[in-house]
Amino acid sequence: MLVISGDGDWLSRLRRLAQRGGWSFEAHAVVLKSGRLPPTDGAIVVIDRGLAGPTPAKAVTTLRVLYPMAAVALIFDDKDMGPDAMKAVVSSGADEIASKSWSDDKILSRLAALRDRALALHTRISADGALKAERRAHRALVRARGRWEDVKLDAGRFAILWSLMENEGELVSRAALRHVLAAALGREPEVATMLRRLSALKKALAHWPGKIESVRGGYYRLLSQSLRRSTT
């Protein structure tokens, strides 16, 4: 959890709630221009309405650029919220709005639900339910013998897998895969590099009953076993 607030009492309260929830905690008194969230799944940014400026929607947009995989919660003081101010909060685009006047249990419940929703948005499961990718953790798992087993992937192979899982059953071009690989590596890869990463990914998924198939014209497609039968 990343909290942006200058309210010491509120920060102490959220720190206690984070401990109850088993979450890491980081606090700042201003909206950072750059930064990195604590390495936790389903990370949350909680910003105090008092630090969101006259147009909270702009602050929310800034946070989404800085932390694209996090959920944003906007917290307000009831005493400062007239009709116009409340309208600005509701239309801010935040994933959750909450009041400091709420009980600890209510705030914790809302933040836990927000975290779970954020995590769900960054988890992909194949159509056959046997392959899972967790984007925040950069982790892939295959269900084998009734339990999930980790698949060892570097950042490049995970990026390719995520792109294919986002478009399961659909064709993904070689150019598109090179683009996602470039983002993961921080440089433009050669076609041969992309093909080697793809080949290594196929080998890493050997225990998954689906497959990554090559299609004429420089396209690739991830298919679960059930989808493979329907396309043959």
N, C-alpha and C positions, 0 to 999 in steps of 0.2 A: 504494500500500500504506500503510495506517495501522497502526502498531504501538503497542500499549499495554504498556509494560514499564519496570521500573526497573533492569533488568540491563544495565549499560553494555556488557559484552562481547557480549551477545546482540544488542543494538541495533546495534553496529558490524558484527556478522556479517550481520544482515539487511539493513543498508544496502548492504553489498557485494553481497549476492545480488540486491537490487532493481536495482542498477546492471547486473549481469549480465543480468537479465531485461528491462532497458529500462523499468522501472517508476518512477514517481515515489515518493517516500518521505516519510512524516511520522511523527513519534514523540511520544508523550505518556506521562507517568509515572502517570497516573490515568485512569479511565474518565470521559470528558467527559460533562457533562450536556446539552450541545448542541454541534453542530459540523457541519463539512462535509468530506466526503472530497476528496482531490485529484481534479481533473477528468480521470480516466482511465477507459477502458472496463474492465469486469470488475474493479472495485475490491475489495480484500481488507482485512478488519480482522483483525489478528493480536494476540491478547491472551495475556499471560503468565498461566499458572495461578496464580501467586502473587498476582496483582492481581484475580483473579476472585472472591475472597471464599470463604466456607465453602460457598456453593451456587453453583457456576459456571453452572448453568442460568439463574439470575436475571441474571447479568452478560451472558450470551449474549442473553437476551430484551431487555435494555436496549439492547444494541448493534443489535439488529434494528429497534428502534423508531427509534433515532437514524439508522441507515444502512440503510434498508429494501431498497436495491438491491445491497448488498454481501454477499459471502460472509464467514463468520466462521471463523477457525482458532484453536483453543485449543492452546497450546504448554506442555509440562510438563517438569520436571526429573525424570529417572528416580529420583534419590536421594530425592525427596520423595513418591514415589507408591507407597503401600502398596495392598493390595486394595480398601479402602473408598474411598480417594482416587481410584483408577483407575476404580472404578464410577461415581463422581460425574462424572468427566471424560467417560466414554463416554456417560452418559445426559444430558449437558449440552445436547444439541441443536445443538452446533456442526457446521458443514459439514465440518470436518476436524480431526483431532487429530494432533499430531506431537510428537516428542521432540527436545529440544535436543542429545541425544547422536547424532542421525542425522548422516550426512555432508552436506556442503554440496549435493552433487549430488542427494541424495535429498530434502532439504528443498525445494530449488528446483523439482524435478520435481513434488512434491506441490502446491506453491503455484501453479505454472503450470497444472496440471490443474484446480485449484480456481478460478483466474481464468477459465479457458476455460469451465468449467461455469456460473459466474456470468454471464458474457457471453451464453452461449447462452440462459439463462433470460430475458434482456432483449432478445432479437432475435426479430422476427416476420417470416416470409416467407409471402407469399400462396400459395394452392394452385397457382397456375400458375408459381410460382417467379420471377415478374417484378417483384414489388414487395416491398421490404424496409424494415423500420423498426427502428432501433436506439435503444432507450429511453434508455440512459445518455447517449448523444451527442445525443439529440433530433434524429436524422437520418433522412431517408427517401431511398430510392434506387429508381429504376426501371431495369430492364434494357432497353436499347435498342441495337440493332445489335451485340449480343454483348458489351456492357460495361455496367457500372453507372454511372448518371448521377444526380447529386444533385438532389433536389427541394427547392426553397427553401420552408420552412415555418416560421411563427412558432410559439411555444409552444402557442397555442390550437389552431391547425389540426393540429399534431402530436398533441395530446391527443385530438382527435376521431378522427384516423386510427388511433391506437393502440387506442382502444376498439373501433372497427369491426373492426380486424384481429384483436383478441383473440376476436371473435365472428364471424369470417368465415362468411358463408352464413346467419347467424342475424339475426333482427330485433333492432334496438337502438332503444329509445324515444327520443323527443325529450327527455324529462325526463332520461334517463340521460346523453345527450350534453351537456345543459346543466350537469349535475353535474360531469362531467369538465372541461368548459370553465371552470367556476367555480373548480375546484381549480388549473387552470393560470394563470388570470388573477388569482386572489386576490380575486375579487368575484363576485357573482351577476349573470350577464349577462341581458339581455333576450332574449326568443325571437328577435327580429329580428337581434340580434347573432350568436346561434348560427347562424341560417340564412345570414347573410352569410359567416361563417367556413366553413360547410359548402360553400357555393357556390364560395368561393375555393379550397377543398381539391379540389373536383372539377376545376376548371380546372387546378390545379397537376399533377394526375394525368392530364392529357390524353394523354400518350404511353403510359400503361399500358393494355393491351388490356381490362382489366376495367372495372368501374364501381361507383359508389356510387349505388344506386337508392333512390328514395323509395317508400314503401309506404303505402297508405291507412291512416288511423288515427294518423298521427304517428310512423311508424317508418321506419328506414333500414337498409340492408343492403349490405355490401361483398361483391361477387361477382367472382371471377376469371372469365376467359372460359369455362373449362370448366364452372364452376358455373352460369354464365348459360345455357349450352345445356341443362343438365340440368333447369333450373327453367322452361324455356319449353315 
